Amino acid sequence: MENRKRNARYAQKMARRRKRIRIKMRKQYRLSAWLLLLSLVVIVTANAIKKDSDFSETENRMLAQKPEFGWKEISDGSFMKDYESYVSDQFVGRDWWISLKLSADRLLGKKESNGVYLGKEKYLMEVLSKPDEINLERNLNAAADFQKRHPDLNFFFTLIPNAAYILTDYMPADAPVRDQSKDIENIKNKLGSGIHFLDVTDTLKEHQADGIYYKTDHHWTSRGAYEVFQAIAPELQIENPALEYEIYPVTDQFSGTLASKSGYRKASDTIEIYVPKDVKNDYVVYYPDEQRKTASMYESDRLEQKDKYEVFFGGNHALVDITTTCEQERCLLLFKDSYANSFVQFLTPYFREIVMVDPRYYYEDIENVISSKRVTDVLFLYNVNTFLSDNSLADVLATESDMPETPESETEEKSSETPQNS
């Protein structure tokens, strides 16, 4: 009898306990639901009242804007695609969410985040691109035809492999990497014998431990550009290139595009400029788009902004004209992407004039440059990732008779390099 009473009391006690737990859990569920609802309301309200931004200083790129709403945009599917990009770019607290995602990715042992490899010793490296085969073919054919139209000029072509291919010692274990040497070999074969191809892959591999790429940015460093210059100077017919330089670190607080894209904030880079010793190196830089002349290729005010790599020429321009006091009657026409911006500092003592053309922004007749500047040499210098996706070089090199047949992808505006990209 006593046992039955004890059991009954115990059962009643457990029933009351379970009831309290159920009540407590219902309260917690309600609280969680209200907090979630409140969070959604706050986020939706914040996004609604937040003014759209045009540019992200952190990511160093233009942000998507609200797309037009119309039947055409809905029927072809572009509205939803553009609206998704718009919401993603303009989402409140975007930078914080990116950092949070990176922390979660690293905890899960992921090797890359948002198209960026998370390498060893704080190295960040962009995932390598596949070629845009149609535009690649157009660009190579246009370059070959351009050379045939100007057989009296010296033509050189070099492609800079990207960090993920060169810095094998710093890549995450077993991360898949595109073999850029095959891309380079393919391009070299298609250019033909009229253009002297300068393969710098081995040079960069020999110096992968020497800081030839930034840890936080997709560009190479001035040290990388220096090593390549020393390797190809004889092939560029530069006699007695300077071997000794004064090296000036202009900032040690550079956090580049890959840090912004991945959300990684635990590394920074030093940007250096190289000034040759015992070599006459006076020049004037002219920016036609700004109608401005200066006696330096370095824009120190850019060190105060996010993208400090723009210390070289203030970033990319359609055309930059550099005249020097060099006595050699050589004028170099340089077709380039932003990798060339830090390379030109090694070229100025050896050409009377250097005309830099960035095909992504250039819309004039290139033949006028050839004739008016008395060009003697032509150099194409790109990083591999950018060149494989470029959709602008062929149009700059083509004559008017070459223009009619344009692939569908060319109906879009000329691409910008920033992933970006290069």
C-alpha positions as CSV (number, residue, x, y, z in Angstrom):
1,M,0.0,0.0,0.0
2,E,2.8,2.4,1.0
3,N,4.6,1.6,-2.3
4,R,1.6,2.4,-4.4
5,K,1.3,5.8,-2.6
6,R,5.0,6.5,-3.2
7,N,4.6,5.5,-6.9
8,A,1.5,7.7,-7.3
9,R,3.3,10.7,-5.7
10,Y,6.3,10.1,-7.9
11,A,4.1,9.9,-11.0
12,Q,2.3,13.1,-10.1
13,K,5.7,14.8,-9.5
14,M,7.0,13.7,-12.9
15,A,3.8,14.8,-14.5
16,R,4.0,18.2,-13.0
17,R,7.7,18.4,-14.0
18,R,6.9,17.5,-17.6
19,K,4.1,20.0,-17.7
20,R,6.5,22.7,-16.4
21,I,9.1,21.7,-19.1
22,R,6.4,21.8,-21.8
23,I,5.3,25.3,-20.6
24,K,8.9,26.5,-20.5
25,M,9.6,25.1,-24.0
26,R,6.5,26.7,-25.4
27,K,7.6,30.0,-23.9
28,Q,11.1,29.5,-25.5
29,Y,9.6,28.6,-28.8
30,R,7.3,31.7,-28.7
31,L,10.3,33.9,-27.7
32,S,12.4,32.5,-30.5
33,A,9.6,33.0,-33.0
34,W,9.0,36.5,-31.9
35,L,12.8,37.2,-31.9
36,L,13.0,35.7,-35.4
37,L,10.0,37.7,-36.6
38,L,11.5,40.9,-35.0
39,S,14.8,40.2,-36.7
40,L,13.1,39.8,-40.0
41,V,11.1,43.0,-39.5
42,V,14.3,44.9,-38.5
43,I,16.2,43.6,-41.5
44,V,13.4,44.2,-43.9
45,T,12.9,47.7,-42.5
46,A,16.6,48.5,-42.5
47,N,16.9,47.3,-46.1
48,A,13.8,49.4,-47.1
49,I,15.1,52.6,-45.5
50,K,18.8,52.1,-46.3
51,K,20.0,54.2,-49.2
52,D,21.5,52.2,-52.0
53,S,25.2,52.5,-52.4
54,D,26.9,52.8,-55.8
55,F,30.3,51.6,-54.8
56,S,31.8,49.3,-52.2
57,E,35.0,50.6,-50.7
58,T,35.6,47.3,-48.9
59,E,35.2,45.2,-52.1
60,N,36.5,47.9,-54.4
61,R,33.7,47.4,-57.0
62,M,30.5,48.9,-58.3
63,L,27.4,47.5,-56.6
64,A,24.3,46.3,-58.5
65,Q,21.5,48.8,-58.6
66,K,17.7,48.2,-58.6
67,P,16.8,46.8,-62.0
68,E,14.0,48.2,-64.2
69,F,10.6,46.5,-63.9
70,G,8.9,45.7,-67.2
71,W,7.4,43.0,-69.3
72,K,10.5,42.5,-71.3
73,E,12.7,42.1,-68.3
74,I,10.3,39.6,-66.7
75,S,9.8,37.6,-69.9
76,D,13.5,37.1,-70.6
77,G,14.3,36.3,-67.0
78,S,16.7,39.2,-66.6
79,F,14.7,40.9,-63.9
80,M,14.9,38.2,-61.3
81,K,18.6,37.6,-62.0
82,D,19.4,41.3,-61.7
83,Y,17.1,41.7,-58.7
84,E,18.9,38.9,-56.9
85,S,22.2,40.6,-57.5
86,Y,20.8,43.9,-56.4
87,V,19.5,42.4,-53.1
88,S,22.8,40.6,-52.5
89,D,24.9,43.8,-53.1
90,Q,22.6,46.2,-51.1
91,F,21.8,43.9,-48.2
92,V,22.3,45.7,-44.9
93,G,25.4,44.7,-43.0
94,R,26.8,42.9,-46.1
95,D,30.4,43.1,-44.9
96,W,29.6,41.6,-41.5
97,W,27.7,38.7,-43.1
98,I,30.6,38.0,-45.5
99,S,33.0,37.9,-42.5
100,L,30.6,35.6,-40.6
101,K,30.4,33.3,-43.6
102,L,34.2,33.1,-43.8
103,S,34.5,32.2,-40.1
104,A,31.9,29.4,-40.7
105,D,33.7,28.2,-43.8
106,R,37.0,28.0,-41.9
107,L,35.5,26.1,-39.0
108,L,34.1,23.6,-41.5
109,G,37.5,23.2,-43.0
110,K,36.6,24.7,-46.4
111,K,39.5,25.5,-48.8
112,E,37.9,28.5,-50.5
113,S,35.3,31.2,-49.8
114,N,33.4,33.2,-52.4
115,G,35.8,32.3,-55.1
116,V,39.0,32.8,-53.0
117,Y,41.4,30.1,-51.9
118,L,42.3,30.3,-48.2
119,G,45.9,29.5,-48.4
120,K,48.7,28.9,-46.0
121,E,50.6,31.7,-44.2
122,K,47.6,34.1,-44.7
123,Y,47.8,33.9,-48.5
124,L,44.5,34.5,-50.4
125,M,44.4,33.4,-54.1
126,E,41.6,33.8,-56.6
127,V,40.1,30.7,-58.1
128,L,41.4,30.4,-61.7
129,S,39.0,31.0,-64.6
130,K,38.2,28.8,-67.6
131,P,38.7,30.5,-71.0
132,D,35.9,32.4,-72.8
133,E,36.7,30.4,-75.9
134,I,34.9,32.6,-78.4
135,N,36.5,35.9,-77.3
136,L,39.9,34.3,-76.7
137,E,39.9,33.1,-80.3
138,R,38.9,36.5,-81.5
139,N,41.6,38.2,-79.5
140,L,44.4,35.9,-80.7
141,N,43.3,36.2,-84.3
142,A,43.1,40.0,-84.0
143,A,46.6,40.1,-82.5
144,A,48.0,38.0,-85.2
145,D,46.3,40.1,-87.9
146,F,47.5,43.3,-86.2
147,Q,51.1,42.0,-86.4
148,K,50.7,41.2,-90.1
149,R,49.5,44.7,-90.8
150,H,52.7,46.1,-89.1
151,P,55.5,43.7,-90.0
152,D,58.1,46.5,-89.5
153,L,57.4,46.6,-85.7
154,N,58.8,44.4,-83.0
155,F,56.0,42.4,-81.3
156,F,56.2,40.8,-77.9
157,F,53.6,39.0,-75.8
158,T,53.7,37.9,-72.2
159,L,51.1,36.4,-69.9
160,I,51.6,36.5,-66.1
161,P,50.4,33.3,-64.4
162,N,48.2,33.9,-61.3
163,A,49.2,33.2,-57.7
164,A,47.1,30.0,-57.4
165,Y,49.1,28.4,-60.2
166,I,52.5,29.6,-59.1
167,L,52.4,29.5,-55.3
168,T,51.9,25.8,-55.0
169,D,53.6,25.7,-51.5
170,Y,51.0,28.1,-50.1
171,M,47.8,26.5,-51.6
172,P,45.4,24.6,-49.5
173,A,46.0,20.8,-49.6
174,D,44.3,19.1,-52.6
175,A,42.6,22.3,-53.8
176,P,41.8,22.0,-57.5
177,V,43.9,24.4,-59.6
178,R,43.6,25.0,-63.4
179,D,46.9,24.3,-65.2
180,Q,47.6,27.7,-66.6
181,S,50.8,26.4,-68.4
182,K,48.5,24.7,-70.9
183,D,46.5,27.9,-71.4
184,I,49.8,29.7,-72.0
185,E,51.1,27.1,-74.4
186,N,47.8,27.2,-76.4
187,I,47.9,30.9,-76.7
188,K,51.6,30.9,-77.7
189,N,50.8,28.4,-80.5
190,K,47.9,30.3,-81.9
191,L,49.7,33.7,-82.0
192,G,52.1,32.6,-84.7
193,S,55.8,33.2,-85.3
194,G,55.4,36.9,-86.0
195,I,54.9,37.7,-82.3
196,H,57.7,36.9,-79.9
197,F,56.1,35.1,-76.9
198,L,57.9,35.6,-73.6
199,D,57.1,32.8,-71.2
200,V,57.8,33.8,-67.6
201,T,56.3,30.9,-65.7
202,D,59.6,29.3,-64.7
203,T,61.0,32.7,-63.5
204,L,58.0,33.2,-61.2
205,K,58.1,29.6,-59.9
206,E,61.8,30.1,-59.0
207,H,60.8,33.0,-56.8
208,Q,57.6,31.9,-55.3
209,A,59.0,32.3,-51.8
210,D,60.1,35.9,-52.4
211,G,56.8,37.7,-52.1
212,I,56.0,38.0,-55.8
213,Y,52.2,38.2,-55.2
214,Y,50.3,40.1,-52.6
215,K,48.6,38.0,-49.9
216,T,45.4,40.0,-49.9
217,D,45.1,41.1,-53.5
218,H,45.0,39.5,-57.0
219,H,47.9,41.5,-58.3
220,W,51.6,40.6,-58.4
221,T,53.9,42.8,-56.3
222,S,56.7,45.1,-57.5
223,R,59.1,42.3,-56.6
224,G,57.3,40.0,-59.0
225,A,57.4,42.6,-61.7
226,Y,61.1,43.1,-61.1
227,E,62.0,39.4,-61.4
228,V,60.1,39.2,-64.7
229,F,61.7,42.4,-66.0
230,Q,65.1,41.0,-65.3
231,A,64.2,37.8,-67.1
232,I,62.8,39.3,-70.3
233,A,64.8,42.5,-70.6
234,P,67.3,40.9,-73.1
235,E,64.4,39.6,-75.2
236,L,62.9,43.0,-75.2
237,Q,66.2,44.2,-76.7
238,I,67.1,46.2,-73.6
239,E,70.8,46.5,-73.2
240,N,72.4,46.7,-69.8
241,P,69.2,46.9,-67.7
242,A,69.6,48.3,-64.2
243,L,70.4,45.7,-61.6
244,E,70.3,47.8,-58.5
245,Y,67.3,49.7,-57.2
246,E,66.3,51.9,-54.3
247,I,63.2,50.2,-52.9
248,Y,60.7,52.4,-51.1
249,P,57.8,50.9,-49.1
250,V,55.0,53.4,-49.5
251,T,52.4,51.6,-47.3
252,D,52.2,48.5,-45.1
253,Q,48.4,48.7,-44.7
254,F,47.2,47.4,-48.1
255,S,44.2,45.1,-47.9
256,G,43.3,44.1,-51.4
257,T,40.4,42.8,-53.4
258,L,40.7,39.2,-52.3
259,A,40.5,40.1,-48.6
260,S,37.4,42.1,-49.4
261,K,35.8,39.3,-51.5
262,S,36.5,36.6,-49.0
263,G,35.9,38.6,-45.8
264,Y,39.4,37.8,-44.5
265,R,40.7,40.6,-42.3
266,K,43.8,39.2,-40.6
267,A,46.5,40.1,-43.1
268,S,47.9,43.2,-44.8
269,D,50.5,43.9,-47.5
270,T,53.3,46.3,-48.2
271,I,53.4,48.1,-51.5
272,E,56.9,49.0,-52.7
273,I,58.2,51.2,-55.6
274,Y,61.5,50.6,-57.3
275,V,63.7,53.4,-58.5
276,P,66.8,52.4,-60.5
277,K,70.2,53.5,-59.3
278,D,72.7,55.2,-61.5
279,V,70.3,55.3,-64.5
280,K,68.8,58.5,-66.0
281,N,65.0,58.1,-65.4
282,D,63.3,61.5,-66.1
283,Y,59.9,61.3,-67.6
284,V,56.5,63.1,-67.9
285,V,53.2,61.2,-67.7
286,Y,50.2,62.6,-69.6
287,Y,46.6,61.5,-68.9
288,P,44.5,62.5,-71.9
289,D,41.2,61.6,-70.2
290,E,42.0,64.1,-67.5
291,Q,44.1,66.5,-69.6
292,R,46.7,66.3,-67.0
293,K,50.5,66.0,-66.9
294,T,52.7,65.0,-64.0
295,A,56.4,64.1,-63.5
296,S,55.6,60.9,-61.6
297,M,53.8,57.7,-62.3
298,Y,52.9,57.4,-58.6
299,E,49.8,58.9,-57.2
300,S,50.5,59.2,-53.4
301,D,46.9,60.4,-52.6
302,R,45.6,56.9,-53.5
303,L,47.4,55.5,-50.5
304,E,44.7,57.1,-48.4
305,Q,41.9,55.1,-50.0
306,K,40.9,51.4,-49.9
307,D,42.6,50.3,-53.2
308,K,46.1,51.4,-52.5
309,Y,47.4,49.5,-55.6
310,E,46.1,52.6,-57.5
311,V,49.3,54.3,-56.3
312,F,50.5,53.2,-59.7
313,F,49.1,55.7,-62.2
314,G,46.0,56.3,-60.1
315,G,44.5,53.1,-61.5
316,N,43.5,52.1,-65.0
317,H,43.0,54.6,-67.9
318,A,42.1,54.2,-71.5
319,L,45.4,55.7,-72.6
320,V,48.5,57.0,-70.7
321,D,51.4,58.6,-72.6
322,I,54.9,58.6,-71.0
323,T,57.6,60.6,-72.6
324,T,61.2,60.2,-71.3
325,T,64.7,61.6,-71.8
326,C,65.9,58.3,-73.1
327,E,68.2,58.8,-76.1
328,Q,67.1,55.6,-77.9
329,E,64.6,56.2,-80.6
330,R,62.2,53.5,-79.4
331,C,58.5,54.0,-78.8
332,L,56.6,51.2,-77.0
333,L,52.9,50.6,-77.5
334,L,51.7,48.6,-74.5
335,F,48.4,46.8,-74.5
336,K,47.7,45.9,-70.9
337,D,45.6,45.1,-67.9
338,S,46.4,46.4,-64.3
339,Y,49.3,44.0,-63.9
340,A,51.3,46.3,-66.2
341,N,50.7,49.3,-63.9
342,S,53.5,48.2,-61.5
343,F,55.7,46.8,-64.4
344,V,56.1,50.1,-66.3
345,Q,58.3,51.5,-63.6
346,F,61.1,49.2,-64.9
347,L,60.6,50.2,-68.6
348,T,60.8,54.0,-68.5
349,P,64.7,54.4,-68.7
350,Y,64.8,52.4,-72.0
351,F,62.2,53.9,-74.3
352,R,61.8,57.5,-75.5
353,E,58.0,57.1,-75.2
354,I,55.6,54.5,-73.7
355,V,52.0,54.5,-74.7
356,M,49.8,52.4,-72.4
357,V,46.5,51.3,-73.8
358,D,43.9,49.5,-71.7
359,P,41.5,48.0,-74.3
360,R,38.7,47.7,-71.7
361,Y,38.3,51.5,-71.8
362,Y,39.8,52.5,-75.2
363,Y,37.5,53.3,-78.1
364,E,39.7,55.3,-80.5
365,D,41.5,54.3,-83.7
366,I,44.7,52.5,-82.6
367,E,46.2,53.1,-86.1
368,N,46.4,56.8,-85.3
369,V,48.6,56.0,-82.3
370,I,50.9,53.8,-84.4
371,S,51.5,56.6,-87.0
372,S,51.5,59.7,-84.8
373,K,53.8,58.3,-82.1
374,R,56.2,56.5,-84.5
375,V,55.8,53.2,-82.6
376,T,58.7,50.8,-82.9
377,D,57.7,48.1,-80.4
378,V,54.5,46.5,-79.3
379,L,54.1,44.6,-76.0
380,F,51.0,42.7,-74.8
381,L,51.1,42.2,-71.0
382,Y,48.2,40.7,-69.1
383,N,47.7,38.3,-66.3
384,V,46.3,34.9,-67.5
385,N,43.0,35.1,-65.6
386,T,42.1,38.5,-67.2
387,F,43.2,37.6,-70.7
388,L,41.2,34.4,-70.7
389,S,38.0,36.3,-70.1
390,D,38.8,39.6,-72.0
391,N,36.2,40.7,-74.5
392,S,37.7,44.0,-75.6
393,L,41.2,43.5,-77.2
394,A,39.9,42.3,-80.6
395,D,37.7,45.4,-81.1
396,V,40.7,47.7,-80.4
397,L,43.0,45.9,-82.8
398,A,40.5,45.3,-85.6
399,T,40.1,47.4,-88.7
400,E,36.6,48.7,-89.7
401,S,36.2,45.9,-92.2
402,D,36.8,43.3,-89.4
403,M,34.0,44.7,-87.2
404,P,30.6,43.3,-88.5
405,E,30.7,39.8,-87.1
406,T,30.3,40.1,-83.4
407,P,29.4,37.3,-81.0
408,E,26.4,37.7,-78.8
409,S,28.6,38.2,-75.7
410,E,30.0,41.3,-77.3
411,T,26.6,43.1,-77.1
412,E,27.4,43.7,-73.4
413,E,29.6,46.6,-72.3
414,K,33.3,46.1,-72.2
415,S,34.2,44.3,-69.0
416,S,35.9,45.7,-66.0
417,E,38.8,43.6,-64.4
418,T,37.8,43.8,-60.8
419,P,36.3,40.2,-59.5
420,Q,37.8,40.2,-60.1
421,N,39.5,39.4,-61.8
422,S,42.7,41.0,-61.9
